[in-house]
Amino acid sequence: MQRAERGMDNPALDKAIELGNELGLPVIAFFSAINNFPHANWRHYHFLSQGLVDAQEDLRARNVEFIVRRPPHNALEKLAVELGAAAIVADENAMREPGRWREVLAHRIDIPYWTVDADNIVPANTFTKHFYAVQFFRPKFFAELPKFLSWPSPGDARHNWKRPRGFESFAVGNDLTEGWGPPFDRSVRPVDTFTGGTRAGQKLLADFVTNKLADYDSVRNHPERDGTSRISPYLHFGHISALSITRAIEDAVAKGNCTPEARDAYYGEVLAWRELCVNFVRFVPNYDNFECAPDWARESLRKHLRDPRPVVYTREQLQNHQTHDDMWNAAQQQMVEAGWMHNMLRMYWAKKILEWSPTPAEAFDTCVYLNDRYFLDGRDPNGYANIAWAICGVHDRPWFERPIFGKVRYMSGASTGKKFNSKRYIENMREGKLFGE
Ligand SMILES: Cc1cc2nc3c(=O)[nH]c(=O)nc-3n(C[C@H](O)[C@H](O)[C@H](O)COP(=O)(O)OP(=O)(O)OC[C@H]3O[C@@H](n4cnc5c(N)ncnc54)[C@H](O)[C@@H]3O)c2cc1C
């Protein structure tokens, strides 16, 4: 268990239970808590650690024991030998490094090994190429979706496993990071704006469906109001699945608590855009740097490389929200203090970093650095694909040519700030109302 850290609505876990039941063997879930996960810091690990409690409870309810190990005792191959495992089922992760770990493991072990996509609803390997725009992806995606909205659940594991006395496993509920020194990164503190775990995710989802979903389409682009689900950290850590979200929303539609229009607006984001981002990461090797730019954007940005930049900020100035732009500073403050930022401001935030950086490649790197460092939902296909959208036109089209940006879409402070009550948003941040009202 790595990308989908939960005990329910988890196709990889279901596959393992199905297999165990068929073979007459117990099922054990394993989480390897390495202390140097790429770009992860204390903030992320704190949320992750909180989530393990619910995962364990839900796994035990299905008669699956949960083993968590920390370095230096965390090798999966070693555990498989210790347990005399018959097979391994792993969840999938489209990103480079976690994807590589799975490949390495496949070569090292000599027992059957499956991977199952427990992150997307439509498994990422359904598609064999990258889709350049959401309008090409959407029809193919929604044509496939009905096939994956339900599957026969194997229920609980039928065969018991009794943990031998003294068997090595971290006691879930304790602080996973306790005692970790370097290379563990403690430079970014945990936030109390979000609590990790399936229960907290479900609570947020229930609140969204009951109180916000009906108005989602009209309120979602108003960062001064608390109109979106804020479910992204739970999706990132797999504490909740897109499938659970879909079920809750279908239920609301069936009860007449949400119009099909509001549902479709939300599905456009949580299903189509989200799974397009995974598609991007899966098929574009340079998904986290400027080399992923489509040809039209690369050429156009190169043409404007020497355009004078009226303002250039250092990474430190940006990080500390020390620019001349109050709206941008407020957004950066939301990122640092809440571990989250509203989508409208994320777009503006990245566009300004392009404008204020010496080169587009440096702007890309700065966005990835800040995004992954401070957001609880960072280090995610959504982050890389959206930064690529903002900086170098991925999943977008050429616009009118202008300085610095070339043909990449521009966003001005004046026009962005007019789309919502930006004054209120800035005041909210000053007053510590990190999610608006
Ligand atoms: C520059 C930039 C950086 C971003 N970085 C991240 C990131 O690191 N991690 C991350 O999860 N999202 C990222 N996003 C996408 C989006 O802003 C967030 O997913 C969203 O704001 C999360 O808030 P929410 O859960 O309330 O969204 P809601 O509006 O409630 O949407 C529900 C879900 O739909 C998905 N979604 C919404 N908007 C998008 C989108 N544009 N692309 C893909 N999926 C989307 C998310 O999973 C989100 O949780 C970024 C966007 C931009 C422009």
The ligand as an ORCA input file, in Angstrom:
! r2SCAN-3c Opt
* xyz 0 1
  C      -0.356     26.047    -10.714
  C      -1.276     24.996    -10.143
  C      -0.778     24.077     -9.261
  C      -1.609     23.062     -8.753
  N      -1.084     22.147     -7.878
  C      -1.855     21.113     -7.455
  C      -1.303     20.104     -6.627
  O      -0.121     20.133     -6.289
  N      -2.130     19.088     -6.214
  C      -3.450     19.040     -6.563
  O      -4.155     18.114     -6.168
  N      -3.979     19.981     -7.367
  C      -3.235     21.007     -7.830
  N      -3.781     21.958     -8.643
  C      -5.164     21.754     -9.141
  C      -6.264     22.437     -8.308
  O      -5.966     23.757     -8.091
  C      -6.504     21.734     -6.969
  O      -6.683     20.341     -7.164
  C      -7.747     22.291     -6.273
  O      -7.646     23.666     -6.104
  C      -7.927     21.595     -4.931
  O      -8.978     22.179     -4.208
  P     -10.361     21.433     -4.018
  O     -10.129     20.032     -3.598
  O     -11.212     22.296     -3.151
  O     -10.931     21.439     -5.493
  P     -12.413     21.230     -6.020
  O     -12.776     22.394     -6.856
  O     -13.340     20.889     -4.919
  O     -12.228     20.000     -7.018
  C     -12.291     18.658     -6.560
  C     -11.092     17.899     -7.019
  O     -10.976     17.947     -8.438
  C      -9.612     17.914     -8.802
  N      -9.271     19.169     -9.512
  C      -9.791     20.401     -9.335
  N      -9.198     21.272    -10.187
  C      -8.298     20.560    -10.888
  C      -7.375     20.874    -11.908
  N      -7.240     22.118    -12.389
  N      -6.586     19.893    -12.387
  C      -6.675     18.621    -11.929
  N      -7.545     18.266    -10.969
  C      -8.329     19.221    -10.462
  C      -8.800     17.852     -7.515
  O      -8.493     16.502     -7.243
  C      -9.764     18.424     -6.500
  O      -9.509     17.991     -5.186
  C      -2.973     23.005     -9.144
  C      -3.482     23.965    -10.025
  C      -2.626     24.950    -10.525
  C      -3.206     25.950    -11.493
*
